[in-house]
Amino acid sequence: MVYDVFFRKHPIFTSRELAEYLLSHRKAGPRTQESILSYYRKTGRIINIRNGLYAVIPPGADPKMYEIDPFLITSKLAPDAVLSYHTALEFYGRAYSVQEAFTCSCFRPRCPFVFRSRTFRGVTFPKALCRTRRD
């Protein structure tokens, strides 16, 4: 199907990314995105991580048991998200401990949420960094 290409390229995607993909393929009716998301959620091909954020489940995998990369989820919390603090150390293999909390920095803070016993949160960039304009 047409959406399999999108799903292969976007294992974690936002509703905005899907809307842009549909617009580029001229399939952007007023209810198209809603019906696509509803259909693929019912078939178990995608799951809802939080409002507007989805994960693709490979064919044949159990949606409840399939492991979803928490670093990918963290990087999609905001358009300008940057893995930060202990999360960045874990990603690069420099952390001495493993945590179940994942943090990203972004210009607008995100409300923390829990997905599969892991906590995800977005915090603002440090003020000193914003003052020097090193985004």
Phi, psi and omega per residue, in radians:
M1 nan 2.927 -3.133
V2 -1.132 -0.587 -3.055
Y3 -1.401 -0.283 3.096
D4 -1.080 -0.630 3.102
V5 -1.117 -0.790 3.108
F6 -1.080 -0.787 -3.121
F7 -1.125 -0.623 3.098
R8 -1.173 -0.648 -3.107
K9 -1.446 -0.333 -3.083
H10 -2.264 1.427 3.133
P11 -1.131 -0.498 2.977
I12 -2.189 2.242 -3.106
F13 -2.481 2.768 3.086
T14 -1.787 2.846 3.113
S15 -1.132 -0.496 3.095
R16 -1.162 -0.725 3.118
E17 -1.118 -0.688 3.093
L18 -1.147 -0.713 3.119
A19 -1.083 -0.726 3.110
E20 -1.134 -0.687 3.109
Y21 -1.115 -0.768 3.139
L22 -1.127 -0.686 3.093
L23 -1.107 -0.700 -3.127
S24 -1.193 -0.400 3.115
H25 -1.843 0.246 3.081
R26 0.948 0.699 3.088
K27 -2.140 0.816 -2.993
A28 -1.979 1.013 3.023
G29 -1.208 2.952 -3.065
P30 -1.098 -0.529 -3.110
R31 -1.996 0.124 -3.071
T32 -1.064 -0.895 -3.096
Q33 -1.063 -0.760 -3.136
E34 -1.059 -0.745 -3.119
S35 -1.247 -0.617 3.100
I36 -1.121 -0.840 3.138
L37 -1.093 -0.725 3.132
S38 -1.107 -0.783 -3.124
Y39 -1.088 -0.858 -3.071
Y40 -1.264 -0.451 3.017
R41 -1.206 -0.728 3.136
K42 -1.143 -0.609 3.140
T43 -1.410 -0.158 3.138
G44 1.455 0.222 -3.128
R45 -1.416 -0.508 3.046
I46 -2.296 2.698 3.035
I47 -2.231 2.673 -3.137
N48 -1.564 2.087 3.106
I49 -1.459 -0.836 3.013
R50 -2.755 3.097 -3.084
N51 -0.999 2.040 3.107
G52 1.492 0.062 -3.126
L53 -2.256 2.196 -3.011
Y54 -2.275 2.713 3.066
A55 -2.137 2.473 3.120
V56 -1.578 2.338 3.094
I57 -1.856 2.198 -3.135
P58 -1.086 2.663 3.107
P59 -1.035 2.367 3.119
G60 1.546 -0.199 3.136
A61 -1.529 2.633 3.104
D62 -1.430 2.079 -3.106
P63 -1.020 -0.518 -3.109
K64 -1.392 -0.409 -3.062
M65 -1.872 -0.249 -3.074
Y66 -1.180 2.243 -3.118
E67 -1.397 2.168 3.139
I68 -1.854 2.317 -3.075
D69 -1.094 2.002 -3.112
P70 -1.195 -0.434 3.100
F71 -1.225 -0.629 3.061
L72 -1.149 -0.730 3.107
I73 -1.042 -0.813 -3.125
T74 -1.066 -0.686 -3.114
S75 -1.235 -0.281 -3.141
K76 -1.770 0.127 -3.118
L77 -1.163 -0.473 3.126
A78 -2.612 2.735 3.123
P79 -1.088 -0.485 -3.121
D80 -1.906 0.434 -3.063
A81 -1.180 2.411 3.087
V82 -2.292 2.191 3.090
L83 -1.010 2.337 -3.065
S84 -2.503 2.914 3.106
Y85 1.001 -2.351 -3.057
H86 -1.116 -0.534 3.133
T87 -1.068 -0.762 3.115
A88 -1.137 -0.699 3.104
L89 -1.099 -0.726 3.098
E90 -1.116 -0.739 -3.119
F91 -1.043 -0.728 -3.122
Y92 -1.547 0.089 3.085
G93 1.291 0.424 -3.108
R94 -1.844 -0.040 -3.122
A95 -1.432 2.549 3.118
Y96 -1.625 -0.130 3.122
S97 -2.436 2.817 3.120
V98 -1.921 2.302 3.121
Q99 -2.054 2.783 3.085
E100 -1.782 0.301 3.091
A101 -2.042 2.335 -3.103
F102 -2.152 2.311 -3.026
T103 -2.199 2.441 2.996
C104 -2.237 2.691 3.033
S105 -1.767 2.463 3.120
C106 -2.729 2.945 -3.089
F107 -1.265 -0.561 3.086
R108 -1.990 2.155 -3.110
P109 -1.104 2.584 3.133
R110 -1.933 2.490 3.088
C111 -1.160 2.371 3.113
P112 -1.177 2.610 3.072
F113 -2.555 2.814 -3.128
V114 -1.985 2.286 3.068
F115 -2.347 2.063 -3.133
R116 0.896 0.894 3.073
S117 1.152 0.261 3.054
R118 -2.016 2.460 -3.138
T119 -1.735 2.323 3.120
F120 -2.114 2.375 3.121
R121 -2.600 2.623 3.060
G122 -2.020 2.231 3.132
V123 -2.032 2.784 -3.139
T124 -1.305 2.713 3.056
F125 -1.081 2.604 3.088
P126 -1.030 2.486 -3.085
K127 -1.049 -0.651 3.141
A128 -1.084 -0.657 3.120
L129 -1.196 -0.681 3.125
C130 -1.202 -0.623 3.136
R131 -1.140 -0.637 -3.116
T132 -1.488 -0.009 3.104
R133 1.072 0.629 3.044
R134 -1.779 1.270 -3.083
D135 -1.290 nan nan
